Amino acid sequence: MAVSLCSSGWWQRWRRRWSAREGSRMLLLLLLLGSGQGPRHVGAGQAFEYLKREHSLSKPYQGVGTGSSSLWNLMGNAMVMTQYIRLTPDMQSKQGALWNRVPCFLRDWELQVHFRIHGQGKKNLHGDGLAIWYTKDRMQPGPVFGNMDKFVGLGVFVDTYPNEEKQQERVFPYISVMVNNGSLSYDHERDGRPTELGGCTAIIRNLHYDTFLVIRYVKRHLTIMMDIDGKHEWRDCLEVPGVRLPRGYYFGTSSITGDLSDNHDVISLKLFELTVERTPEEEKLHRDVFMPSVDNMKLPEMTAPPQPLSGLALFLIVFFSLVFSVFAIVIGIILYNKWQDQSRKRFY
């Protein structure tokens, strides 16, 4: 029987006992003082959790920069400060991003994001939000919260401004999720509704306590939780089964401002590997995939653009076309001459 860590009562009680900050500090302490193996038991015999430093980021932000030796690369207006990394300042028309240089080959993982969004704008006069990515391509600026459109992979959006004027049932800021195989465009005018897998309201602007977001991917199960109430408790946002994400993609975060703006700050990104027991049946079902998809959701097929012909291929096509044409003309002349000879014999 498949065991769901997300629905386990033990797991939820454990999470509530530890705040995101206290849990992360305790993990580091256990790594230093423990048996030397490094893992932390988190699932009643079902899972162990390991901090993956090559995919994690925290103060004092060593290894962050624009060079090829950095584990994390900055893009656009992103800046490293002493207490946070600012993706965009509270200014119009800014765009910034932070990307991990190391592709992630973990099968089951959990990403904890410590962030802060704040600014001078009043109600509905701020924007636009930030996104957390797990995608095939990195460092590709674009219109989707500072990243490229028609991305391949997973996008989690913390949207702070409602673009769709007629919407009434949705309260912003709003967290939503999108899985893309490169064929879908993010619809800004409708706040991404046509392609979202789900979402929840998250009041996260101008708070005086820490705000956290967790993205957990276990056994093809995607779960988003948040700690935004200052209570040091995880609160469910959404849960999507049947999500198929390839390994070898990159983690990143990005933000963009337009006519409206905000400070979008990232304090830490901590990735944990979750080692989960699987039955033989689950092993067969959970084989590696090569294109993102969601069960029971039809994504348009990607049509590869036609490859341009090489010079040699073009020469051969033209050459054989000419040979065929000459051959056809010669055959035509021979048949025509035979037909004329037969016609003359009839008259004699």
NUBAZA-855931 format. One record per residue (C-alpha): residue in one letter; x, y, z. Coordinates in nm, 3 decimals. Example, Ala and Ser with C-alpha at 12.3 -4.5 7.8 and 13.67 -1.06 7.14 Angstrom:
site resn: A&xx: 1.230&yy: -0.450&zz: 0.780 $
site resn: S&xx: 1.367&yy: -0.106&zz: 0.714 $
END
This chain:
site resn: M&xx: 0.000&yy: 0.000&zz: 0.000 $
site resn: A&xx: 0.134&yy: 0.346&zz: -0.086 $
site resn: V&xx: 0.210&yy: 0.558&zz: 0.217 $
site resn: S&xx: 0.138&yy: 0.931&zz: 0.179 $
site resn: L&xx: 0.371&yy: 1.145&zz: 0.387 $
site resn: C&xx: 0.150&yy: 1.446&zz: 0.320 $
site resn: S&xx: -0.155&yy: 1.292&zz: 0.483 $
site resn: S&xx: 0.026&yy: 1.119&zz: 0.770 $
site resn: G&xx: -0.094&yy: 1.242&zz: 1.107 $
site resn: W&xx: 0.248&yy: 1.175&zz: 1.255 $
site resn: W&xx: 0.408&yy: 1.392&zz: 0.987 $
site resn: Q&xx: 0.171&yy: 1.682&zz: 1.050 $
site resn: R&xx: 0.223&yy: 1.665&zz: 1.428 $
site resn: W&xx: 0.597&yy: 1.662&zz: 1.381 $
site resn: R&xx: 0.579&yy: 1.963&zz: 1.150 $
site resn: R&xx: 0.371&yy: 2.162&zz: 1.397 $
site resn: R&xx: 0.619&yy: 2.094&zz: 1.677 $
site resn: W&xx: 0.901&yy: 2.253&zz: 1.487 $
site resn: S&xx: 0.905&yy: 2.593&zz: 1.324 $
site resn: A&xx: 1.080&yy: 2.626&zz: 0.991 $
site resn: R&xx: 1.364&yy: 2.820&zz: 1.146 $
site resn: E&xx: 1.401&yy: 2.596&zz: 1.453 $
site resn: G&xx: 1.376&yy: 2.281&zz: 1.241 $
site resn: S&xx: 1.646&yy: 2.399&zz: 1.001 $
site resn: R&xx: 1.878&yy: 2.497&zz: 1.286 $
site resn: M&xx: 1.820&yy: 2.167&zz: 1.464 $
site resn: L&xx: 1.896&yy: 1.978&zz: 1.143 $
site resn: L&xx: 2.228&yy: 2.156&zz: 1.109 $
site resn: L&xx: 2.303&yy: 2.079&zz: 1.476 $
site resn: L&xx: 2.223&yy: 1.712&zz: 1.425 $
site resn: L&xx: 2.446&yy: 1.703&zz: 1.120 $
site resn: L&xx: 2.732&yy: 1.840&zz: 1.328 $
site resn: L&xx: 2.676&yy: 1.645&zz: 1.650 $
site resn: G&xx: 2.507&yy: 1.329&zz: 1.530 $
site resn: S&xx: 2.640&yy: 0.994&zz: 1.425 $
site resn: G&xx: 2.809&yy: 1.131&zz: 1.114 $
site resn: Q&xx: 2.554&yy: 0.978&zz: 0.878 $
site resn: G&xx: 2.365&yy: 1.307&zz: 0.836 $
site resn: P&xx: 2.003&yy: 1.191&zz: 0.793 $
site resn: R&xx: 1.711&yy: 1.299&zz: 1.006 $
site resn: H&xx: 1.427&yy: 1.054&zz: 1.060 $
site resn: V&xx: 1.097&yy: 1.216&zz: 0.963 $
site resn: G&xx: 0.843&yy: 0.947&zz: 0.886 $
site resn: A&xx: 0.789&yy: 0.653&zz: 1.127 $
site resn: G&xx: 1.016&yy: 0.417&zz: 0.935 $
site resn: Q&xx: 0.918&yy: 0.560&zz: 0.598 $
site resn: A&xx: 1.147&yy: 0.855&zz: 0.526 $
site resn: F&xx: 1.475&yy: 1.025&zz: 0.605 $
site resn: E&xx: 1.554&yy: 1.385&zz: 0.527 $
site resn: Y&xx: 1.892&yy: 1.518&zz: 0.415 $
site resn: L&xx: 1.990&yy: 1.880&zz: 0.360 $
site resn: K&xx: 2.140&yy: 1.915&zz: 0.011 $
site resn: R&xx: 2.390&yy: 2.198&zz: 0.039 $
site resn: E&xx: 2.463&yy: 2.221&zz: -0.333 $
site resn: H&xx: 2.098&yy: 2.314&zz: -0.388 $
site resn: S&xx: 2.053&yy: 2.527&zz: -0.075 $
site resn: L&xx: 2.113&yy: 2.892&zz: 0.001 $
site resn: S&xx: 2.139&yy: 3.081&zz: 0.331 $
site resn: K&xx: 2.327&yy: 3.367&zz: 0.497 $
site resn: P&xx: 2.600&yy: 3.482&zz: 0.451 $
site resn: Y&xx: 2.527&yy: 3.388&zz: 0.088 $
site resn: Q&xx: 2.866&yy: 3.253&zz: -0.005 $
site resn: G&xx: 2.877&yy: 3.108&zz: -0.353 $
site resn: V&xx: 2.630&yy: 3.361&zz: -0.496 $
site resn: G&xx: 2.736&yy: 3.571&zz: -0.793 $
site resn: T&xx: 2.759&yy: 3.594&zz: -1.169 $
site resn: G&xx: 3.073&yy: 3.385&zz: -1.223 $
site resn: S&xx: 3.096&yy: 3.029&zz: -1.346 $
site resn: S&xx: 3.236&yy: 2.913&zz: -1.010 $
site resn: S&xx: 2.928&yy: 3.024&zz: -0.816 $
site resn: L&xx: 2.665&yy: 2.770&zz: -0.708 $
site resn: W&xx: 2.397&yy: 3.037&zz: -0.749 $
site resn: N&xx: 2.379&yy: 3.294&zz: -1.026 $
site resn: L&xx: 2.214&yy: 3.635&zz: -1.014 $
site resn: M&xx: 2.034&yy: 3.787&zz: -1.310 $
site resn: G&xx: 1.889&yy: 4.128&zz: -1.390 $
site resn: N&xx: 1.836&yy: 4.363&zz: -1.095 $
site resn: A&xx: 1.889&yy: 4.098&zz: -0.825 $
site resn: M&xx: 2.131&yy: 4.207&zz: -0.550 $
site resn: V&xx: 2.301&yy: 4.033&zz: -0.258 $
site resn: M&xx: 2.244&yy: 4.213&zz: 0.073 $
site resn: T&xx: 2.365&yy: 4.115&zz: 0.420 $
site resn: Q&xx: 2.030&yy: 3.977&zz: 0.541 $
site resn: Y&xx: 1.860&yy: 3.876&zz: 0.215 $
site resn: I&xx: 1.884&yy: 3.859&zz: -0.162 $
site resn: R&xx: 1.665&yy: 4.123&zz: -0.323 $
site resn: L&xx: 1.521&yy: 4.004&zz: -0.653 $
site resn: T&xx: 1.360&yy: 4.339&zz: -0.729 $
site resn: P&xx: 1.352&yy: 4.669&zz: -0.538 $
site resn: D&xx: 1.035&yy: 4.870&zz: -0.479 $
site resn: M&xx: 1.076&yy: 5.045&zz: -0.813 $
site resn: Q&xx: 0.892&yy: 5.027&zz: -1.144 $
site resn: S&xx: 1.001&yy: 4.807&zz: -1.436 $
site resn: K&xx: 1.258&yy: 4.593&zz: -1.255 $
site resn: Q&xx: 1.332&yy: 4.227&zz: -1.307 $
site resn: G&xx: 1.560&yy: 3.989&zz: -1.121 $
site resn: A&xx: 1.628&yy: 3.621&zz: -1.066 $
site resn: L&xx: 1.841&yy: 3.375&zz: -0.871 $
site resn: W&xx: 1.926&yy: 3.034&zz: -1.021 $
site resn: N&xx: 2.106&yy: 2.726&zz: -0.896 $
site resn: R&xx: 2.383&yy: 2.614&zz: -1.130 $
site resn: V&xx: 2.363&yy: 2.247&zz: -1.026 $
site resn: P&xx: 2.088&yy: 2.033&zz: -1.184 $
site resn: C&xx: 1.884&yy: 1.835&zz: -0.931 $
site resn: F&xx: 1.865&yy: 1.458&zz: -0.977 $
site resn: L&xx: 1.673&yy: 1.382&zz: -0.658 $
site resn: R&xx: 1.370&yy: 1.158&zz: -0.687 $
site resn: D&xx: 1.178&yy: 1.290&zz: -0.385 $
site resn: W&xx: 1.249&yy: 1.629&zz: -0.236 $
site resn: E&xx: 1.124&yy: 1.921&zz: -0.032 $
site resn: L&xx: 1.215&yy: 2.286&zz: -0.092 $
site resn: Q&xx: 1.168&yy: 2.533&zz: 0.194 $
site resn: V&xx: 1.157&yy: 2.897&zz: 0.084 $
site resn: H&xx: 1.198&yy: 3.180&zz: 0.336 $
site resn: F&xx: 1.090&yy: 3.503&zz: 0.168 $
site resn: R&xx: 0.950&yy: 3.849&zz: 0.231 $
site resn: I&xx: 0.740&yy: 4.080&zz: 0.011 $
site resn: H&xx: 0.695&yy: 4.438&zz: 0.126 $
site resn: G&xx: 0.673&yy: 4.791&zz: -0.004 $
site resn: Q&xx: 0.511&yy: 5.133&zz: 0.007 $
site resn: G&xx: 0.213&yy: 5.047&zz: -0.213 $
site resn: K&xx: -0.131&yy: 5.044&zz: -0.057 $
site resn: K&xx: -0.409&yy: 4.791&zz: -0.122 $
site resn: N&xx: -0.403&yy: 4.666&zz: -0.484 $
site resn: L&xx: -0.133&yy: 4.919&zz: -0.570 $
site resn: H&xx: 0.165&yy: 4.685&zz: -0.556 $
site resn: G&xx: 0.305&yy: 4.406&zz: -0.767 $
site resn: D&xx: 0.370&yy: 4.178&zz: -0.922 $
site resn: G&xx: 0.495&yy: 3.894&zz: -0.704 $
site resn: L&xx: 0.756&yy: 3.622&zz: -0.728 $
site resn: A&xx: 0.789&yy: 3.268&zz: -0.862 $
site resn: I&xx: 0.978&yy: 2.955&zz: -0.756 $
site resn: W&xx: 1.091&yy: 2.735&zz: -1.042 $
site resn: Y&xx: 1.201&yy: 2.379&zz: -1.113 $
site resn: T&xx: 1.263&yy: 2.391&zz: -1.487 $
site resn: K&xx: 1.468&yy: 2.250&zz: -1.770 $
site resn: D&xx: 1.610&yy: 2.591&zz: -1.863 $
site resn: R&xx: 1.770&yy: 2.848&zz: -1.635 $
site resn: M&xx: 1.867&yy: 3.216&zz: -1.662 $
site resn: Q&xx: 1.605&yy: 3.287&zz: -1.929 $
site resn: P&xx: 1.445&yy: 3.628&zz: -1.861 $
site resn: G&xx: 1.087&yy: 3.676&zz: -1.972 $
site resn: P&xx: 0.738&yy: 3.802&zz: -1.887 $
site resn: V&xx: 0.630&yy: 3.529&zz: -1.639 $
site resn: F&xx: 0.737&yy: 3.678&zz: -1.307 $
site resn: G&xx: 1.075&yy: 3.751&zz: -1.464 $
site resn: N&xx: 1.119&yy: 3.414&zz: -1.635 $
site resn: M&xx: 1.054&yy: 3.286&zz: -1.986 $
site resn: D&xx: 0.707&yy: 3.195&zz: -2.109 $
site resn: K&xx: 0.636&yy: 2.841&zz: -2.232 $
site resn: F&xx: 0.881&yy: 2.702&zz: -1.979 $
site resn: V&xx: 0.936&yy: 2.328&zz: -1.929 $
site resn: G&xx: 0.886&yy: 2.216&zz: -1.571 $
site resn: L&xx: 0.716&yy: 2.344&zz: -1.255 $
site resn: G&xx: 0.627&yy: 2.700&zz: -1.160 $
site resn: V&xx: 0.489&yy: 2.810&zz: -0.821 $
site resn: F&xx: 0.361&yy: 3.168&zz: -0.834 $
site resn: V&xx: 0.309&yy: 3.406&zz: -0.543 $
site resn: D&xx: 0.092&yy: 3.658&zz: -0.726 $
site resn: T&xx: 0.028&yy: 3.983&zz: -0.538 $
site resn: Y&xx: -0.175&yy: 4.177&zz: -0.795 $
site resn: P&xx: -0.511&yy: 4.078&zz: -0.956 $
site resn: N&xx: -0.501&yy: 4.153&zz: -1.328 $
site resn: E&xx: -0.847&yy: 4.013&zz: -1.401 $
site resn: E&xx: -1.087&yy: 4.289&zz: -1.298 $
site resn: K&xx: -1.405&yy: 4.080&zz: -1.306 $
site resn: Q&xx: -1.284&yy: 3.811&zz: -1.066 $
site resn: Q&xx: -1.462&yy: 3.821&zz: -0.731 $
site resn: E&xx: -1.410&yy: 3.488&zz: -0.559 $
site resn: R&xx: -1.030&yy: 3.506&zz: -0.541 $
site resn: V&xx: -0.851&yy: 3.713&zz: -0.278 $
site resn: F&xx: -0.496&yy: 3.830&zz: -0.348 $
site resn: P&xx: -0.209&yy: 3.769&zz: -0.280 $
site resn: Y&xx: -0.264&yy: 3.423&zz: -0.425 $
site resn: I&xx: -0.038&yy: 3.118&zz: -0.464 $
site resn: S&xx: -0.090&yy: 2.901&zz: -0.773 $
site resn: V&xx: 0.091&yy: 2.613&zz: -0.945 $
site resn: M&xx: 0.151&yy: 2.534&zz: -1.311 $
site resn: V&xx: 0.317&yy: 2.235&zz: -1.481 $
site resn: N&xx: 0.423&yy: 2.296&zz: -1.839 $
site resn: N&xx: 0.578&yy: 2.089&zz: -2.118 $
site resn: G&xx: 0.671&yy: 2.400&zz: -2.317 $
site resn: S&xx: 0.342&yy: 2.421&zz: -2.507 $
site resn: L&xx: 0.143&yy: 2.646&zz: -2.271 $
site resn: S&xx: 0.155&yy: 3.022&zz: -2.222 $
site resn: Y&xx: 0.092&yy: 3.185&zz: -1.886 $
site resn: D&xx: -0.216&yy: 3.410&zz: -1.921 $
site resn: H&xx: -0.135&yy: 3.732&zz: -1.733 $
site resn: E&xx: -0.468&yy: 3.893&zz: -1.806 $
site resn: R&xx: -0.645&yy: 3.610&zz: -1.624 $
site resn: D&xx: -0.380&yy: 3.561&zz: -1.354 $
site resn: G&xx: -0.282&yy: 3.221&zz: -1.493 $
site resn: R&xx: -0.621&yy: 3.062&zz: -1.431 $
site resn: P&xx: -0.652&yy: 2.865&zz: -1.759 $
site resn: T&xx: -0.339&yy: 2.661&zz: -1.682 $
site resn: E&xx: -0.321&yy: 2.644&zz: -1.302 $
site resn: L&xx: -0.350&yy: 2.318&zz: -1.109 $
site resn: G&xx: -0.486&yy: 2.488&zz: -0.799 $
site resn: G&xx: -0.403&yy: 2.750&zz: -0.544 $
site resn: C&xx: -0.486&yy: 2.936&zz: -0.226 $
site resn: T&xx: -0.498&yy: 3.285&zz: -0.080 $
site resn: A&xx: -0.186&yy: 3.387&zz: 0.114 $
site resn: I&xx: -0.177&yy: 3.723&zz: 0.289 $
site resn: I&xx: 0.198&yy: 3.777&zz: 0.291 $
site resn: R&xx: 0.271&yy: 4.148&zz: 0.227 $
site resn: N&xx: 0.424&yy: 4.382&zz: 0.485 $
site resn: L&xx: 0.424&yy: 4.131&zz: 0.768 $
site resn: H&xx: 0.645&yy: 4.176&zz: 1.074 $
site resn: Y&xx: 0.724&yy: 3.806&zz: 1.110 $
site resn: D&xx: 0.884&yy: 3.544&zz: 0.887 $
site resn: T&xx: 0.697&yy: 3.391&zz: 0.594 $
site resn: F&xx: 0.776&yy: 3.048&zz: 0.454 $
site resn: L&xx: 0.663&yy: 2.832&zz: 0.164 $
site resn: V&xx: 0.722&yy: 2.459&zz: 0.123 $
site resn: I&xx: 0.713&yy: 2.269&zz: -0.205 $
site resn: R&xx: 0.717&yy: 1.892&zz: -0.147 $
site resn: Y&xx: 0.742&yy: 1.634&zz: -0.426 $
site resn: V&xx: 0.706&yy: 1.275&zz: -0.304 $
site resn: K&xx: 0.588&yy: 0.972&zz: -0.500 $
site resn: R&xx: 0.451&yy: 1.186&zz: -0.785 $
site resn: H&xx: 0.258&yy: 1.385&zz: -0.525 $
site resn: L&xx: 0.299&yy: 1.764&zz: -0.523 $
site resn: T&xx: 0.211&yy: 1.950&zz: -0.204 $
site resn: I&xx: 0.235&yy: 2.321&zz: -0.125 $
site resn: M&xx: 0.225&yy: 2.438&zz: 0.237 $
site resn: M&xx: 0.291&yy: 2.773&zz: 0.400 $
site resn: D&xx: 0.378&yy: 2.926&zz: 0.734 $
site resn: I&xx: 0.259&yy: 3.286&zz: 0.705 $
site resn: D&xx: 0.064&yy: 3.344&zz: 1.028 $
site resn: G&xx: 0.354&yy: 3.377&zz: 1.269 $
site resn: K&xx: 0.242&yy: 3.062&zz: 1.452 $
site resn: H&xx: 0.527&yy: 2.837&zz: 1.337 $
site resn: E&xx: 0.279&yy: 2.592&zz: 1.187 $
site resn: W&xx: 0.248&yy: 2.461&zz: 0.834 $
site resn: R&xx: -0.086&yy: 2.527&zz: 0.672 $
site resn: D&xx: -0.201&yy: 2.335&zz: 0.363 $
site resn: C&xx: -0.237&yy: 2.529&zz: 0.039 $
site resn: L&xx: -0.285&yy: 2.266&zz: -0.230 $
site resn: E&xx: -0.218&yy: 1.902&zz: -0.306 $
site resn: V&xx: -0.195&yy: 1.755&zz: -0.657 $
site resn: P&xx: -0.147&yy: 1.380&zz: -0.720 $
site resn: G&xx: -0.009&yy: 1.236&zz: -1.040 $
site resn: V&xx: 0.250&yy: 1.506&zz: -1.112 $
site resn: R&xx: 0.539&yy: 1.372&zz: -1.320 $
site resn: L&xx: 0.856&yy: 1.581&zz: -1.311 $
site resn: P&xx: 1.182&yy: 1.474&zz: -1.479 $
site resn: R&xx: 1.508&yy: 1.472&zz: -1.290 $
site resn: G&xx: 1.798&yy: 1.697&zz: -1.386 $
site resn: Y&xx: 1.612&yy: 2.030&zz: -1.384 $
site resn: Y&xx: 1.718&yy: 2.352&zz: -1.209 $
site resn: F&xx: 1.579&yy: 2.535&zz: -0.908 $
site resn: G&xx: 1.540&yy: 2.910&zz: -0.921 $
site resn: T&xx: 1.333&yy: 3.207&zz: -0.815 $
site resn: S&xx: 1.246&yy: 3.526&zz: -1.000 $
site resn: S&xx: 1.039&yy: 3.842&zz: -0.976 $
site resn: I&xx: 0.924&yy: 4.133&zz: -1.187 $
site resn: T&xx: 0.767&yy: 4.475&zz: -1.137 $
site resn: G&xx: 0.577&yy: 4.688&zz: -1.385 $
site resn: D&xx: 0.382&yy: 5.007&zz: -1.324 $
site resn: L&xx: 0.338&yy: 4.876&zz: -0.967 $
site resn: S&xx: 0.622&yy: 4.750&zz: -0.753 $
site resn: D&xx: 0.736&yy: 4.586&zz: -0.428 $
site resn: N&xx: 1.052&yy: 4.465&zz: -0.262 $
site resn: H&xx: 1.081&yy: 4.091&zz: -0.330 $
site resn: D&xx: 1.337&yy: 3.936&zz: -0.095 $
site resn: V&xx: 1.459&yy: 3.578&zz: -0.056 $
site resn: I&xx: 1.618&yy: 3.498&zz: 0.281 $
site resn: S&xx: 1.690&yy: 3.128&zz: 0.225 $
site resn: L&xx: 1.624&yy: 2.831&zz: -0.002 $
site resn: K&xx: 1.678&yy: 2.490&zz: 0.158 $
site resn: L&xx: 1.640&yy: 2.169&zz: -0.039 $
site resn: F&xx: 1.599&yy: 1.836&zz: 0.142 $
site resn: E&xx: 1.624&yy: 1.492&zz: -0.010 $
site resn: L&xx: 1.346&yy: 1.261&zz: 0.109 $
site resn: T&xx: 1.430&yy: 0.892&zz: 0.097 $
site resn: V&xx: 1.099&yy: 0.711&zz: 0.080 $
site resn: E&xx: 1.025&yy: 0.339&zz: 0.079 $
site resn: R&xx: 0.850&yy: 0.210&zz: -0.233 $
site resn: T&xx: 0.679&yy: -0.118&zz: -0.307 $
site resn: P&xx: 0.781&yy: -0.308&zz: -0.623 $
site resn: E&xx: 0.457&yy: -0.191&zz: -0.784 $
site resn: E&xx: 0.541&yy: 0.170&zz: -0.702 $
site resn: E&xx: 0.890&yy: 0.127&zz: -0.841 $
site resn: K&xx: 0.738&yy: 0.028&zz: -1.175 $
site resn: L&xx: 0.492&yy: 0.317&zz: -1.169 $
site resn: H&xx: 0.748&yy: 0.577&zz: -1.063 $
site resn: R&xx: 1.001&yy: 0.529&zz: -1.339 $
site resn: D&xx: 1.185&yy: 0.834&zz: -1.470 $
site resn: V&xx: 1.001&yy: 1.054&zz: -1.716 $
site resn: F&xx: 1.144&yy: 1.285&zz: -1.978 $
site resn: M&xx: 0.867&yy: 1.543&zz: -2.008 $
site resn: P&xx: 0.659&yy: 1.711&zz: -1.734 $
site resn: S&xx: 0.296&yy: 1.602&zz: -1.718 $
site resn: V&xx: 0.001&yy: 1.561&zz: -1.484 $
site resn: D&xx: -0.219&yy: 1.252&zz: -1.475 $
site resn: N&xx: -0.572&yy: 1.311&zz: -1.606 $
site resn: M&xx: -0.467&yy: 1.646&zz: -1.754 $
site resn: K&xx: -0.407&yy: 1.665&zz: -2.126 $
site resn: L&xx: -0.121&yy: 1.896&zz: -2.219 $
site resn: P&xx: -0.084&yy: 1.991&zz: -2.587 $
site resn: E&xx: 0.181&yy: 1.793&zz: -2.768 $
site resn: M&xx: 0.502&yy: 1.972&zz: -2.844 $
site resn: T&xx: 0.563&yy: 1.984&zz: -3.219 $
site resn: A&xx: 0.929&yy: 2.006&zz: -3.298 $
site resn: P&xx: 1.015&yy: 2.272&zz: -3.559 $
site resn: P&xx: 1.145&yy: 2.131&zz: -3.888 $
site resn: Q&xx: 1.521&yy: 2.104&zz: -3.894 $
site resn: P&xx: 1.692&yy: 2.314&zz: -4.163 $
site resn: L&xx: 1.860&yy: 2.111&zz: -4.436 $
site resn: S&xx: 2.238&yy: 2.094&zz: -4.439 $
site resn: G&xx: 2.433&yy: 2.209&zz: -4.744 $
site resn: L&xx: 2.517&yy: 1.850&zz: -4.844 $
site resn: A&xx: 2.155&yy: 1.737&zz: -4.811 $
site resn: L&xx: 2.036&yy: 2.032&zz: -5.020 $
site resn: F&xx: 2.299&yy: 1.960&zz: -5.288 $
site resn: L&xx: 2.201&yy: 1.592&zz: -5.309 $
site resn: I&xx: 1.832&yy: 1.677&zz: -5.338 $
site resn: V&xx: 1.897&yy: 1.925&zz: -5.621 $
site resn: F&xx: 2.141&yy: 1.689&zz: -5.796 $
site resn: F&xx: 1.911&yy: 1.387&zz: -5.796 $
site resn: S&xx: 1.616&yy: 1.605&zz: -5.896 $
site resn: L&xx: 1.810&yy: 1.722&zz: -6.204 $
site resn: V&xx: 1.920&yy: 1.364&zz: -6.286 $
site resn: F&xx: 1.560&yy: 1.245&zz: -6.257 $
site resn: S&xx: 1.439&yy: 1.532&zz: -6.477 $
site resn: V&xx: 1.701&yy: 1.460&zz: -6.746 $
site resn: F&xx: 1.619&yy: 1.088&zz: -6.733 $
site resn: A&xx: 1.248&yy: 1.161&zz: -6.770 $
site resn: I&xx: 1.311&yy: 1.393&zz: -7.068 $
site resn: V&xx: 1.528&yy: 1.131&zz: -7.243 $
site resn: I&xx: 1.265&yy: 0.861&zz: -7.192 $
site resn: G&xx: 1.001&yy: 1.100&zz: -7.320 $
site resn: I&xx: 1.201&yy: 1.176&zz: -7.637 $
site resn: I&xx: 1.261&yy: 0.804&zz: -7.706 $
site resn: L&xx: 0.893&yy: 0.721&zz: -7.667 $
site resn: Y&xx: 0.797&yy: 1.015&zz: -7.888 $
site resn: N&xx: 1.034&yy: 0.904&zz: -8.167 $
site resn: K&xx: 0.897&yy: 0.549&zz: -8.153 $
site resn: W&xx: 0.544&yy: 0.683&zz: -8.176 $
site resn: Q&xx: 0.640&yy: 0.892&zz: -8.485 $
site resn: D&xx: 0.802&yy: 0.588&zz: -8.657 $
site resn: Q&xx: 0.489&yy: 0.382&zz: -8.602 $
site resn: S&xx: 0.273&yy: 0.662&zz: -8.742 $
site resn: R&xx: 0.480&yy: 0.682&zz: -9.065 $
site resn: K&xx: 0.452&yy: 0.304&zz: -9.122 $
site resn: R&xx: 0.072&yy: 0.328&zz: -9.115 $
site resn: F&xx: 0.074&yy: 0.575&zz: -9.406 $
site resn: Y&xx: 0.302&yy: 0.361&zz: -9.623 $
END
